[in-house]
Amino acid sequence: QKEVEQNSGPLSVPEGAIASLNCTYSDRVSQSFFWYRQYSGKSPELIMSIYSNGDKEDGRFTAQLNKASQYVSLLIRDSQPSDSATYLCAVISNQGGKLIFGQGTELSVKP
Amino acid sequence: DVKVTQSSRYLVKRTGEKVFLECVQDMDHENMFWYRQDPGLGLRLIYFSYDVKMKEKGDIPEGYSVSREKKERFSLILESASTNQTSMYLCASSFPNQPQHFGDGTRLSIL
């Protein structure tokens, strides 16, 4: 089992819809979770951090964490074509504090 | 804002050459990381460092070495470049157990 798993996609949603990106992790004691956005040919950019169970909202983005289910998600409301990118889920490893990345989910928002 | 600067955006080298990739951060971060990213393989950790003169192997250290003589600078060295090291190389830095911030990346081609 991979330490951090994401559906690779591509996930295609129409403009204005809600995009839902999901991630599961295997290390039950993980405490810190992040979402990065990566445009084609660019480097990953941190967009959300979440550390406790529940929802965290920032503009059109909502991160959701459920530690009991070892599940973290990212919701993008009112999706725009400019949201088209690969979204990487990352979890801090308890072995030395490294970030463990998922493979990323490619999101395509169609006008 | 955090600034992680990689010395080159694009680099072309020949097989057998010794190649140096430089990374500098301006946020006094203790941790620095080198990744490579290839289509379909995601981000793979090559080496990381928790402090000056300290280094740890990541998932794919073979064929690479690193140097961290100053806190703000982390260098990746390809001892004898080979074509299978053609890739996008990403440097990142962070405080301990905090999210990483990435440089713009170096697209390296080995001919």
Backbone of each chain as ProteinMPNN parsed JSONL, in Angstrom:
{"seq_chain_A": "QKEVEQNSGPLSVPEGAIASLNCTYSDRVSQSFFWYRQYSGKSPELIMSIYSNGDKEDGRFTAQLNKASQYVSLLIRDSQPSDSATYLCAVISNQGGKLIFGQGTELSVKP", "coords_chain_A": {"N_chain_A": [[0.852, -1.196, 0.0], [0.562, 2.175, -0.913], [1.946, 5.044, 0.747], [0.645, 7.509, 0.607], [-2.223, 8.032, -1.146], [-3.796, 8.931, -4.158], [-6.401, 9.447, -6.552], [-5.476, 9.36, -9.901], [-6.768, 10.647, -11.918], [-7.616, 11.857, -15.248], [-9.678, 14.34, -13.642], [-12.583, 15.738, -14.633], [-14.465, 18.66, -14.67], [-17.295, 20.85, -15.122], [-17.145, 24.391, -15.69], [-17.789, 26.409, -12.867], [-18.797, 24.393, -11.287], [-18.469, 22.171, -8.398], [-15.371, 20.901, -7.551], [-14.047, 17.889, -6.383], [-11.468, 16.543, -4.641], [-9.621, 13.767, -3.588], [-7.84, 12.014, -0.975], [-6.022, 9.45, 0.583], [-4.229, 8.18, 3.433], [-1.629, 6.209, 4.948], [-0.266, 6.17, 7.391], [-1.206, 6.158, 10.579], [-0.624, 7.911, 12.641], [-0.025, 10.346, 11.58], [0.032, 13.931, 11.504], [-0.031, 16.305, 10.126], [-1.131, 17.897, 7.187], [-1.231, 18.633, 3.72], [-2.135, 20.502, 0.81], [-1.055, 20.891, -2.462], [-0.837, 22.804, -5.451], [-0.074, 22.301, -8.826], [0.795, 23.693, -11.748], [1.12, 22.878, -15.213], [4.433, 22.316, -16.133], [5.384, 23.936, -14.152], [6.44, 24.579, -10.702], [5.387, 22.921, -7.619], [2.901, 24.535, -5.625], [2.018, 25.645, -2.471], [-1.265, 25.446, -1.267], [-3.133, 24.844, 0.735], [-3.197, 24.055, 4.212], [-3.804, 21.67, 6.761], [-4.536, 20.597, 10.041], [-6.142, 19.571, 12.025], [-9.062, 17.598, 12.754], [-11.973, 18.002, 10.692], [-13.256, 20.814, 8.848], [-11.536, 23.235, 6.862], [-11.595, 26.407, 5.608], [-10.715, 28.455, 2.832], [-11.24, 31.019, 0.996], [-12.339, 29.981, -2.121], [-11.594, 27.428, -1.643], [-11.808, 24.437, 0.292], [-10.492, 22.445, 2.751], [-10.741, 19.17, 4.012], [-10.528, 17.048, 6.8], [-10.319, 13.804, 8.082], [-9.295, 12.003, 10.512], [-9.813, 9.547, 11.676], [-10.719, 7.969, 9.596], [-8.555, 8.233, 8.014], [-8.267, 10.09, 5.923], [-8.209, 12.751, 3.64], [-9.438, 15.632, 2.03], [-9.962, 17.897, -0.735], [-11.981, 20.529, -1.601], [-13.084, 22.437, -4.303], [-14.842, 25.19, -4.867], [-17.131, 26.708, -7.232], [-15.617, 26.243, -9.633], [-12.979, 27.248, -11.824], [-11.618, 27.69, -15.148], [-8.952, 28.379, -14.766], [-8.258, 26.907, -12.577], [-7.464, 24.508, -13.482], [-5.143, 22.044, -13.197], [-2.584, 20.008, -11.668], [-3.185, 18.471, -8.595], [-1.599, 17.988, -5.593], [-1.484, 15.893, -2.835], [-0.094, 15.937, 0.408], [1.672, 14.553, 3.17], [3.094, 14.813, 6.377], [5.727, 12.783, 7.237], [6.281, 10.579, 9.97], [8.734, 9.603, 10.213], [11.366, 11.15, 10.452], [10.269, 13.528, 9.575], [9.866, 14.094, 6.879], [8.137, 15.134, 3.882], [5.566, 13.27, 2.496], [4.437, 12.643, -0.633], [1.443, 12.285, -2.576], [0.633, 10.849, -5.791], [-0.674, 12.718, -7.242], [-3.594, 14.405, -8.549], [-4.99, 15.081, -11.603], [-6.742, 17.871, -12.596], [-9.269, 19.085, -14.669], [-10.954, 21.854, -15.753], [-13.69, 22.628, -17.541], [-14.684, 25.16, -19.804]], "CA_chain_A": [[0.0, 0.0, 0.0], [1.309, 3.423, -0.937], [1.738, 5.825, 1.958], [-0.352, 8.536, 0.291], [-2.843, 7.63, -2.398], [-4.762, 9.807, -4.809], [-6.793, 9.072, -7.903], [-4.658, 10.152, -10.824], [-7.619, 11.38, -12.84], [-8.03, 13.231, -15.001], [-10.995, 14.686, -13.169], [-13.09, 16.816, -15.474], [-15.689, 19.271, -14.165], [-17.648, 22.069, -15.868], [-16.927, 25.669, -15.008], [-18.826, 26.739, -11.902], [-19.127, 23.224, -10.466], [-17.572, 21.854, -7.279], [-14.401, 19.826, -7.792], [-13.73, 17.182, -5.14], [-10.222, 15.794, -4.776], [-9.529, 12.913, -2.414], [-6.515, 11.496, -0.641], [-5.945, 8.621, 1.785], [-2.857, 7.997, 3.901], [-1.535, 4.949, 5.685], [0.324, 6.329, 8.722], [-2.297, 6.596, 11.445], [-0.215, 8.963, 13.588], [0.271, 11.6, 10.871], [-0.645, 15.063, 12.126], [-0.007, 17.513, 9.292], [-1.578, 17.531, 5.845], [-1.118, 19.8, 2.85], [-2.487, 20.415, -0.602], [-0.279, 21.713, -3.378], [-1.299, 22.91, -6.829], [1.054, 22.36, -9.761], [0.471, 23.917, -13.151], [2.018, 22.172, -16.132], [5.732, 22.941, -16.334], [5.728, 24.784, -13.004], [6.713, 23.855, -9.463], [4.233, 22.867, -6.715], [2.607, 25.732, -4.832], [1.18, 25.312, -1.318], [-2.528, 26.176, -1.251], [-3.886, 24.611, 1.967], [-2.655, 23.217, 5.273], [-4.832, 21.31, 7.744], [-3.876, 19.859, 11.106], [-7.106, 18.969, 12.949], [-10.262, 17.069, 12.111], [-12.991, 18.961, 10.317], [-13.104, 21.587, 7.625], [-10.829, 24.51, 6.887], [-11.968, 27.104, 4.388], [-9.902, 29.603, 2.416], [-11.793, 31.44, -0.284], [-13.108, 28.93, -2.806], [-11.021, 26.134, -1.275], [-12.086, 23.855, 1.604], [-9.831, 21.185, 3.054], [-11.467, 18.38, 5.005], [-9.682, 16.013, 7.372], [-10.95, 12.8, 8.938], [-8.16, 11.169, 10.948], [-10.277, 8.184, 11.972], [-10.779, 7.284, 8.308], [-7.271, 8.486, 7.341], [-8.783, 10.64, 4.673], [-8.185, 14.215, 3.527], [-9.974, 16.015, 0.728], [-9.955, 19.314, -1.112], [-13.116, 20.944, -2.416], [-12.93, 23.723, -4.976], [-16.168, 25.682, -5.266], [-17.141, 27.63, -8.376], [-14.372, 25.936, -10.356], [-12.647, 28.093, -12.96], [-10.599, 27.08, -16.021], [-7.619, 28.625, -14.202], [-7.995, 25.887, -11.551], [-6.96, 23.305, -14.164], [-3.779, 21.808, -12.718], [-2.456, 18.783, -10.886], [-3.251, 18.759, -7.167], [-0.804, 17.019, -4.843], [-1.723, 15.74, -1.402], [1.17, 15.64, 1.08], [1.537, 14.236, 4.593], [4.412, 14.779, 7.016], [6.079, 11.468, 7.743], [6.831, 10.563, 11.326], [10.113, 9.139, 10.125], [12.266, 12.226, 10.058], [9.578, 14.752, 9.2], [9.789, 14.322, 5.435], [6.819, 15.18, 3.269], [5.251, 12.169, 1.592], [3.497, 13.147, -1.631], [0.714, 11.409, -3.461], [1.002, 10.967, -7.198], [-1.356, 13.886, -7.801], [-4.811, 14.27, -9.353], [-5.088, 16.104, -12.649], [-8.073, 18.466, -12.678], [-9.54, 19.883, -15.869], [-12.208, 22.599, -15.647], [-14.089, 22.948, -18.911], [-15.533, 26.362, -19.883]], "C_chain_A": [[0.881, 1.236, 0.0], [0.979, 4.226, 0.302], [0.684, 6.896, 1.779], [-0.915, 8.202, -1.083], [-3.868, 8.652, -2.869], [-5.181, 9.167, -6.121], [-6.062, 9.978, -8.889], [-5.484, 11.028, -11.755], [-7.333, 10.976, -14.285], [-9.464, 13.339, -14.508], [-11.455, 15.889, -13.98], [-14.396, 17.341, -14.898], [-16.011, 20.501, -15.015], [-17.373, 23.303, -15.022], [-18.106, 25.978, -14.086], [-19.208, 25.599, -10.974], [-18.162, 23.107, -9.285], [-16.668, 20.696, -7.698], [-14.024, 19.214, -6.457], [-12.532, 16.278, -5.37], [-9.974, 15.039, -3.478], [-8.141, 12.322, -2.236], [-6.647, 10.612, 0.599], [-4.487, 8.406, 2.147], [-2.809, 6.812, 4.836], [-1.024, 5.103, 7.11], [-0.696, 6.957, 9.677], [-1.905, 7.754, 12.363], [0.16, 10.271, 12.899], [-0.573, 12.74, 11.429], [-0.823, 16.262, 11.203], [-0.229, 17.133, 7.835], [-1.631, 18.788, 4.975], [-1.636, 19.47, 1.464], [-1.634, 21.407, -1.387], [-0.951, 21.701, -4.745], [-0.071, 23.04, -7.726], [0.526, 22.533, -11.178], [1.524, 23.23, -14.019], [3.308, 22.959, -16.345], [6.19, 23.836, -15.199], [5.987, 23.927, -11.776], [5.464, 23.848, -8.576], [4.129, 24.12, -5.843], [1.661, 25.327, -3.711], [-0.105, 26.128, -1.35], [-3.321, 25.973, 0.041], [-3.058, 23.749, 2.922], [-3.793, 22.881, 6.215], [-4.214, 20.369, 8.755], [-4.863, 19.161, 12.037], [-8.339, 18.519, 12.178], [-11.264, 18.168, 11.801], [-12.654, 19.657, 9.029], [-12.288, 22.844, 7.887], [-11.075, 25.187, 5.551], [-11.032, 28.272, 4.12], [-10.376, 30.001, 1.037], [-12.645, 30.348, -0.906], [-12.646, 27.521, -2.431], [-11.453, 25.722, 0.137], [-11.322, 22.547, 1.716], [-10.616, 20.48, 4.151], [-10.555, 17.254, 5.484], [-10.498, 15.109, 8.271], [-9.861, 11.812, 9.336], [-8.598, 9.742, 11.229], [-10.324, 7.355, 10.684], [-9.498, 7.454, 7.5], [-7.519, 9.034, 5.941], [-8.714, 12.158, 4.723], [-8.656, 14.581, 2.125], [-9.84, 17.512, 0.513], [-11.157, 19.566, -2.008], [-12.813, 22.308, -3.016], [-14.316, 24.136, -5.471], [-16.042, 26.627, -6.441], [-15.869, 27.462, -9.213], [-14.216, 26.82, -11.591], [-11.638, 27.368, -13.855], [-9.182, 27.28, -15.489], [-7.275, 27.677, -13.06], [-7.456, 24.604, -12.173], [-5.477, 23.145, -13.851], [-3.745, 20.407, -12.11], [-2.398, 19.164, -9.408], [-2.576, 17.611, -6.407], [-1.192, 17.054, -3.375], [-0.391, 15.362, -0.758], [0.943, 15.491, 2.579], [2.927, 14.225, 5.197], [4.624, 13.401, 7.63], [6.611, 11.576, 9.173], [8.244, 10.011, 11.375], [10.963, 10.279, 9.585], [11.593, 13.475, 9.555], [9.572, 15.059, 7.724], [8.342, 14.458, 5.013], [6.669, 13.985, 2.346], [4.157, 12.673, 0.647], [2.717, 12.009, -2.274], [1.146, 11.66, -4.899], [0.338, 12.172, -7.875], [-2.596, 13.515, -8.588], [-4.862, 15.42, -10.344], [-6.534, 16.572, -12.748], [-8.175, 19.289, -13.954], [-10.908, 20.537, -15.7], [-12.552, 23.109, -17.034], [-14.985, 24.18, -18.938], [-16.936, 26.007, -20.377]], "O_chain_A": [[1.817, 1.35, 0.791], [-0.117, 4.118, 0.852], [-0.091, 7.165, 2.696], [-0.175, 8.103, -2.061], [-4.682, 9.159, -2.097], [-4.408, 8.429, -6.733], [-6.036, 11.199, -8.733], [-4.991, 12.011, -12.309], [-6.855, 9.868, -14.528], [-10.339, 12.56, -14.888], [-10.793, 16.927, -14.005], [-15.328, 16.573, -14.662], [-15.106, 21.127, -15.567], [-17.372, 23.247, -13.792], [-19.266, 25.831, -14.47], [-19.881, 25.825, -9.968], [-17.178, 23.84, -9.188], [-17.141, 19.65, -8.142], [-13.716, 19.931, -5.505], [-12.578, 15.361, -6.19], [-10.101, 15.605, -2.392], [-7.38, 12.152, -3.189], [-7.316, 10.991, 1.56], [-3.611, 8.444, 1.282], [-3.814, 6.446, 5.444], [-1.312, 4.26, 7.959], [-1.001, 8.146, 9.581], [-2.774, 8.501, 12.814], [0.613, 11.207, 13.557], [-1.737, 12.551, 11.783], [-1.657, 17.13, 11.456], [0.378, 16.198, 7.312], [-2.022, 19.862, 5.433], [-1.585, 18.328, 1.008], [-1.509, 22.579, -1.032], [-1.559, 20.707, -5.141], [0.855, 23.793, -7.424], [-0.107, 21.635, -11.734], [2.665, 23.034, -13.602], [3.269, 24.137, -16.699], [7.265, 24.432, -15.271], [5.785, 22.713, -11.795], [4.576, 24.681, -8.759], [5.131, 24.677, -5.394], [0.615, 24.732, -3.969], [-0.06, 27.354, -1.447], [-4.108, 26.844, 0.413], [-2.328, 22.849, 2.507], [-4.665, 23.718, 6.45], [-3.466, 19.459, 8.398], [-4.473, 18.252, 12.769], [-8.614, 19.007, 11.082], [-11.39, 19.141, 12.545], [-11.871, 19.161, 8.218], [-12.336, 23.432, 8.967], [-10.801, 24.62, 4.494], [-10.611, 28.981, 5.034], [-9.977, 29.411, 0.033], [-13.575, 29.848, -0.273], [-13.247, 26.535, -2.859], [-11.465, 26.539, 1.057], [-11.48, 21.65, 0.887], [-11.093, 21.11, 5.095], [-9.896, 16.59, 4.685], [-11.268, 15.574, 9.112], [-9.544, 10.891, 8.583], [-7.815, 8.813, 11.032], [-10.001, 6.167, 10.696], [-9.367, 6.881, 6.418], [-7.041, 8.504, 4.938], [-9.105, 12.777, 5.711], [-8.309, 13.912, 1.151], [-9.632, 18.283, 1.451], [-11.334, 18.91, -3.034], [-12.347, 23.216, -2.328], [-14.883, 23.514, -6.369], [-15.009, 27.265, -6.639], [-15.144, 28.426, -9.462], [-15.18, 27.1, -12.304], [-10.884, 26.522, -13.373], [-8.306, 26.448, -15.729], [-6.128, 27.639, -12.615], [-7.034, 23.701, -11.45], [-4.661, 24.0, -14.196], [-4.763, 19.717, -12.052], [-1.656, 20.066, -9.018], [-2.93, 16.441, -6.558], [-1.223, 18.116, -2.753], [0.359, 14.558, -1.312], [0.136, 16.203, 3.177], [3.855, 13.683, 4.595], [3.819, 12.922, 8.428], [7.296, 12.535, 9.529], [8.87, 9.955, 12.433], [11.239, 10.347, 8.387], [12.278, 14.411, 9.142], [9.295, 16.196, 7.343], [7.433, 13.968, 5.685], [7.535, 13.718, 1.513], [3.083, 13.078, 1.09], [3.244, 10.918, -2.491], [1.926, 12.57, -5.18], [0.752, 12.587, -8.958], [-2.657, 12.458, -9.215], [-4.787, 16.588, -9.963], [-7.442, 15.767, -12.959], [-7.29, 20.082, -14.275], [-11.909, 19.844, -15.523], [-11.823, 23.905, -17.626], [-15.951, 24.25, -18.179], [-17.786, 26.888, -20.506]]}, "seq_chain_B": "DVKVTQSSRYLVKRTGEKVFLECVQDMDHENMFWYRQDPGLGLRLIYFSYDVKMKEKGDIPEGYSVSREKKERFSLILESASTNQTSMYLCASSFPNQPQHFGDGTRLSIL", "coords_chain_B": {"N_chain_B": [[7.503, 36.917, 1.754], [8.392, 33.529, 1.119], [11.4, 32.699, -0.476], [12.774, 30.59, -2.738], [15.457, 29.9, -4.608], [16.575, 28.596, -7.589], [19.467, 27.908, -9.467], [19.45, 27.654, -12.282], [17.026, 27.649, -14.904], [16.849, 26.091, -17.171], [18.979, 23.561, -18.392], [21.571, 22.098, -20.235], [23.525, 19.326, -20.613], [26.296, 17.05, -21.163], [26.681, 13.462, -21.399], [28.514, 11.887, -18.8], [29.58, 14.204, -17.78], [30.25, 16.232, -14.874], [27.791, 17.585, -12.935], [26.401, 20.461, -11.47], [23.796, 21.527, -9.463], [22.324, 24.308, -8.073], [20.838, 25.665, -5.109], [19.215, 28.16, -3.291], [17.892, 29.519, -0.329], [15.962, 32.015, 1.387], [14.849, 32.165, 3.899], [15.855, 31.258, 6.272], [15.444, 28.574, 6.753], [15.697, 25.387, 8.311], [15.522, 22.902, 7.047], [16.215, 21.386, 3.931], [15.611, 20.216, 0.594], [15.973, 17.981, -2.189], [14.322, 17.052, -5.12], [13.336, 14.962, -7.883], [11.249, 15.087, -10.748], [9.294, 13.206, -12.822], [7.278, 12.399, -15.684], [4.389, 10.589, -14.834], [5.642, 9.408, -12.676], [5.656, 10.984, -10.492], [6.693, 13.053, -7.669], [9.915, 12.478, -6.547], [12.05, 11.889, -3.869], [15.386, 12.829, -3.569], [17.685, 13.593, -1.991], [17.982, 14.965, 1.314], [18.362, 17.532, 3.828], [18.858, 18.338, 7.2], [20.281, 20.188, 8.513], [23.168, 22.33, 8.54], [25.881, 20.863, 6.886], [24.81, 18.378, 7.249], [23.275, 15.478, 5.877], [20.843, 13.396, 4.34], [19.884, 10.368, 2.808], [17.41, 10.114, 0.319], [14.739, 8.617, -1.471], [15.806, 7.903, -3.922], [18.814, 8.028, -4.201], [20.975, 7.189, -5.744], [23.678, 7.83, -7.876], [23.79, 10.484, -7.355], [24.979, 13.228, -5.326], [25.19, 15.461, -2.489], [25.675, 18.751, -1.112], [25.963, 20.775, 1.722], [27.115, 23.443, 2.873], [26.562, 25.913, 3.873], [23.799, 27.345, 5.653], [21.795, 28.421, 4.032], [22.136, 27.384, 1.512], [21.963, 24.657, -0.74], [23.304, 22.136, -2.509], [23.039, 20.081, -5.363], [24.645, 17.35, -6.807], [25.531, 15.774, -9.751], [27.425, 13.164, -10.266], [28.52, 11.82, -12.51], [27.064, 12.456, -15.237], [24.194, 10.9, -16.671], [22.036, 9.767, -19.335], [19.606, 8.93, -18.284], [19.177, 10.6, -16.223], [18.039, 12.835, -17.11], [15.624, 15.172, -16.451], [13.107, 17.005, -14.509], [14.251, 18.979, -11.936], [13.677, 19.72, -8.598], [14.005, 21.947, -5.934], [13.429, 22.371, -2.448], [12.46, 23.983, 0.636], [12.071, 24.185, 4.235], [10.808, 24.888, 7.575], [11.239, 22.711, 10.445], [8.915, 20.05, 10.338], [7.018, 21.542, 8.979], [5.194, 22.853, 6.106], [6.701, 22.467, 2.851], [8.443, 24.734, 0.711], [8.797, 25.441, -2.663], [11.348, 25.872, -5.18], [11.586, 27.259, -8.55], [12.346, 25.221, -10.196], [14.6, 23.175, -12.165], [15.046, 22.33, -15.431], [16.654, 19.73, -16.644], [18.626, 18.472, -19.198], [20.295, 15.71, -20.415], [22.589, 14.905, -22.779]], "CA_chain_B": [[7.291, 35.65, 1.057], [9.528, 32.619, 1.024], [12.017, 32.679, -1.791], [13.718, 29.518, -2.994], [15.997, 30.223, -5.92], [17.419, 27.6, -8.238], [20.409, 28.679, -10.276], [19.15, 27.627, -13.712], [15.715, 27.087, -15.28], [17.112, 25.065, -18.175], [20.391, 23.218, -18.431], [21.878, 20.989, -21.134], [24.861, 18.793, -20.348], [26.632, 15.818, -21.897], [26.926, 12.293, -20.557], [29.826, 11.827, -18.186], [29.949, 15.47, -17.144], [29.861, 16.47, -13.486], [26.795, 18.655, -13.02], [26.059, 21.072, -10.184], [22.557, 22.302, -9.381], [22.404, 25.101, -6.852], [19.579, 26.127, -4.544], [19.405, 29.092, -2.18], [16.64, 29.993, 0.282], [16.207, 33.237, 2.164], [13.959, 32.177, 5.061], [16.525, 30.66, 7.42], [14.892, 27.244, 6.981], [16.66, 24.337, 8.644], [15.41, 21.745, 6.165], [16.246, 21.58, 2.478], [15.293, 18.962, -0.092], [16.066, 17.88, -3.647], [13.45, 16.076, -5.753], [13.177, 14.971, -9.315], [9.878, 14.803, -11.135], [9.181, 12.649, -14.163], [5.883, 12.076, -16.013], [3.892, 9.302, -14.379], [6.361, 8.908, -11.493], [5.455, 11.894, -9.369], [7.867, 13.646, -7.023], [10.748, 11.496, -5.863], [13.04, 12.553, -3.033], [16.752, 12.361, -3.847], [18.431, 13.825, -0.752], [17.541, 16.097, 2.106], [19.308, 17.98, 4.851], [18.207, 18.983, 8.337], [21.136, 21.206, 9.113], [24.425, 22.519, 7.825], [26.799, 19.715, 6.83], [24.094, 17.122, 7.452], [22.54, 15.037, 4.696], [20.187, 12.11, 4.457], [19.438, 9.838, 1.533], [15.99, 9.976, 0.069], [14.308, 7.364, -2.079], [16.58, 7.575, -5.144], [20.076, 8.778, -4.135], [22.043, 6.635, -6.585], [24.157, 8.697, -8.951], [23.745, 11.869, -6.892], [25.477, 13.589, -4.014], [24.753, 16.801, -2.116], [26.569, 19.513, -0.249], [25.339, 21.896, 2.43], [28.166, 24.109, 3.639], [25.92, 27.047, 4.535], [22.394, 27.032, 5.933], [20.893, 28.866, 2.984], [22.495, 26.828, 0.212], [21.954, 23.193, -0.824], [23.718, 21.827, -3.884], [22.889, 18.702, -5.855], [25.741, 17.055, -7.72], [25.485, 14.551, -10.548], [28.858, 12.854, -10.339], [28.828, 11.505, -13.905], [25.702, 12.537, -15.75], [23.744, 9.899, -17.64], [20.797, 10.197, -20.0], [18.429, 8.65, -17.45], [19.05, 11.68, -15.248], [17.258, 13.907, -17.729], [14.44, 15.296, -15.6], [12.895, 18.269, -13.808], [14.781, 18.908, -10.573], [13.026, 20.704, -7.744], [14.551, 22.173, -4.602], [12.435, 22.886, -1.519], [12.967, 24.22, 1.99], [11.009, 24.319, 5.235], [11.099, 24.688, 8.98], [10.903, 21.328, 10.808], [7.505, 19.654, 10.401], [6.19, 22.55, 8.331], [5.149, 22.583, 4.662], [7.858, 22.844, 2.063], [8.278, 25.742, -0.333], [9.593, 24.992, -3.79], [11.881, 26.758, -6.205], [10.929, 27.172, -9.859], [12.74, 23.999, -10.882], [15.598, 23.176, -13.241], [14.81, 21.261, -16.403], [17.988, 19.274, -17.031], [18.712, 17.509, -20.299], [21.614, 15.093, -20.577], [22.661, 14.416, -24.159]], "C_chain_B": [[8.575, 34.823, 1.034], [10.084, 32.651, -0.391], [13.029, 31.544, -1.84], [14.186, 29.692, -4.431], [16.891, 29.097, -6.416], [18.221, 28.295, -9.334], [20.059, 28.725, -11.754], [17.736, 27.112, -13.934], [15.887, 25.937, -16.266], [18.62, 24.838, -18.235], [20.565, 22.028, -19.358], [23.325, 20.582, -20.897], [25.071, 17.512, -21.136], [26.886, 14.676, -20.927], [28.364, 12.29, -20.053], [30.261, 13.111, -17.506], [29.55, 15.458, -15.68], [28.982, 17.713, -13.493], [26.458, 19.146, -11.614], [24.745, 21.838, -10.328], [22.544, 22.998, -8.03], [21.018, 25.578, -6.419], [19.874, 27.008, -3.33], [18.037, 29.51, -1.657], [16.947, 31.134, 1.248], [15.382, 33.301, 3.441], [14.567, 31.518, 6.289], [15.929, 29.283, 7.775], [15.986, 26.252, 7.329], [16.691, 23.242, 7.582], [15.48, 22.157, 4.698], [16.2, 20.226, 1.789], [15.581, 19.099, -1.59], [15.173, 16.733, -4.119], [13.73, 16.062, -7.256], [11.741, 14.566, -9.633], [9.845, 14.379, -12.586], [7.731, 12.285, -14.429], [5.508, 10.673, -15.548], [4.558, 8.766, -13.127], [6.232, 9.834, -10.293], [6.758, 12.49, -8.859], [8.636, 12.564, -6.287], [11.888, 12.208, -5.148], [14.417, 11.953, -3.274], [17.585, 12.418, -2.569], [17.738, 14.94, 0.018], [18.542, 16.372, 3.222], [18.547, 18.697, 5.952], [19.038, 20.106, 8.947], [22.4, 21.307, 8.274], [25.294, 21.276, 7.994], [26.111, 18.385, 7.121], [23.339, 16.769, 6.178], [21.977, 13.647, 4.966], [19.769, 11.654, 3.068], [17.916, 9.794, 1.483], [15.699, 8.629, -0.575], [15.169, 6.931, -3.26], [17.918, 8.309, -5.152], [21.156, 8.333, -5.112], [22.39, 7.572, -7.726], [24.204, 10.172, -8.594], [24.518, 12.019, -5.59], [25.021, 15.016, -3.729], [25.81, 17.447, -1.226], [25.777, 20.627, 0.407], [26.378, 22.49, 3.384], [27.639, 25.326, 4.385], [24.427, 26.762, 4.662], [21.497, 27.362, 4.741], [21.112, 28.171, 1.639], [22.587, 25.308, 0.25], [22.213, 22.832, -2.276], [23.505, 20.353, -4.176], [23.948, 18.474, -6.918], [25.468, 15.737, -8.435], [26.937, 14.213, -10.865], [29.32, 12.57, -11.767], [27.487, 11.367, -14.617], [25.406, 11.433, -16.762], [22.391, 10.324, -18.195], [19.559, 9.939, -19.141], [18.286, 9.646, -16.293], [18.44, 12.938, -15.864], [15.926, 14.004, -17.007], [14.234, 16.756, -15.197], [13.375, 18.083, -12.369], [14.21, 20.07, -9.758], [13.705, 20.743, -6.38], [13.431, 22.728, -3.724], [13.094, 23.128, -0.166], [11.796, 24.388, 2.947], [11.611, 24.42, 6.628], [10.725, 23.251, 9.324], [9.402, 21.122, 10.933], [6.544, 20.722, 9.881], [6.169, 22.28, 6.823], [6.386, 23.103, 3.944], [7.466, 23.888, 1.012], [9.279, 25.436, -1.431], [10.178, 26.143, -4.6], [11.18, 26.519, -7.53], [11.314, 25.923, -10.639], [13.82, 24.223, -11.92], [15.284, 22.015, -14.163], [16.154, 20.896, -17.004], [17.886, 18.239, -18.138], [20.142, 17.016, -20.396], [21.662, 14.441, -21.966], [23.768, 13.388, -24.34]], "O_chain_B": [[9.682, 35.353, 0.942], [9.339, 32.634, -1.371], [14.007, 31.53, -1.093], [13.383, 29.633, -5.362], [17.842, 28.699, -5.744], [17.707, 29.165, -10.038], [20.335, 29.722, -12.421], [17.291, 26.219, -13.213], [15.169, 24.94, -16.207], [19.419, 25.771, -18.145], [19.807, 21.061, -19.285], [24.234, 21.408, -20.975], [24.13, 16.96, -21.707], [27.261, 14.897, -19.776], [29.298, 12.641, -20.774], [31.218, 13.105, -16.731], [28.619, 14.754, -15.29], [29.38, 18.764, -13.994], [26.258, 18.353, -10.694], [24.604, 22.689, -11.206], [22.727, 22.372, -6.986], [20.149, 25.855, -7.246], [20.672, 26.653, -2.463], [17.133, 29.818, -2.434], [18.026, 31.21, 1.837], [15.225, 34.379, 4.015], [13.854, 31.245, 7.255], [15.914, 28.883, 8.939], [17.063, 26.262, 6.733], [17.755, 22.715, 7.256], [14.878, 23.148, 4.286], [16.68, 19.224, 2.319], [15.45, 20.175, -2.173], [15.242, 15.614, -3.611], [14.28, 17.01, -7.818], [11.108, 13.811, -8.894], [10.309, 15.1, -13.47], [7.015, 11.901, -13.504], [6.209, 9.7, -15.827], [4.098, 7.774, -12.562], [6.661, 9.488, -9.193], [7.789, 12.438, -9.53], [8.063, 11.819, -5.493], [12.599, 13.02, -5.739], [14.603, 10.739, -3.197], [18.123, 11.404, -2.125], [17.006, 15.75, -0.551], [19.429, 15.57, 3.514], [17.702, 19.552, 5.685], [18.56, 20.871, 9.784], [22.659, 20.471, 7.409], [25.421, 20.721, 9.086], [26.784, 17.36, 7.228], [22.826, 17.648, 5.485], [22.549, 12.847, 5.706], [19.348, 12.466, 2.245], [17.243, 9.483, 2.466], [16.338, 7.626, -0.258], [15.257, 5.743, -3.569], [18.144, 9.14, -6.031], [22.153, 9.034, -5.289], [21.515, 8.047, -8.45], [24.6, 11.009, -9.405], [24.689, 11.055, -4.843], [24.522, 15.702, -4.622], [26.695, 16.79, -0.677], [25.016, 21.336, -0.252], [26.492, 22.084, 4.54], [28.199, 25.727, 5.406], [23.864, 26.016, 3.861], [20.534, 26.642, 4.478], [20.323, 28.37, 0.715], [23.204, 24.735, 1.149], [21.433, 23.181, -3.162], [23.763, 19.493, -3.334], [24.129, 19.295, -7.817], [25.208, 14.715, -7.8], [27.59, 14.907, -11.644], [30.386, 13.026, -12.182], [26.861, 10.307, -14.601], [26.245, 11.082, -17.591], [21.691, 11.141, -17.597], [18.567, 10.658, -19.26], [17.367, 9.531, -15.482], [18.343, 13.976, -15.21], [15.176, 13.029, -16.953], [15.056, 17.623, -15.494], [12.96, 17.153, -11.678], [14.254, 21.229, -10.17], [13.947, 19.709, -5.758], [12.578, 23.473, -4.205], [14.141, 22.559, 0.142], [10.677, 24.691, 2.533], [12.776, 24.082, 6.839], [9.972, 22.622, 8.581], [8.705, 21.922, 11.558], [5.389, 20.787, 10.304], [7.027, 21.559, 6.313], [7.026, 24.058, 4.385], [6.343, 23.918, 0.509], [10.458, 25.201, -1.168], [9.599, 27.225, -4.696], [10.286, 25.678, -7.625], [10.675, 25.598, -11.64], [13.945, 25.31, -12.484], [15.257, 20.86, -13.738], [16.726, 21.661, -17.781], [17.152, 17.257, -18.025], [21.083, 17.807, -20.452], [20.876, 13.546, -22.276], [23.961, 12.877, -25.443]]}, "name": "protein", "num_of_chains": 2, "seq": "QKEVEQNSGPLSVPEGAIASLNCTYSDRVSQSFFWYRQYSGKSPELIMSIYSNGDKEDGRFTAQLNKASQYVSLLIRDSQPSDSATYLCAVISNQGGKLIFGQGTELSVKPDVKVTQSSRYLVKRTGEKVFLECVQDMDHENMFWYRQDPGLGLRLIYFSYDVKMKEKGDIPEGYSVSREKKERFSLILESASTNQTSMYLCASSFPNQPQHFGDGTRLSIL"}
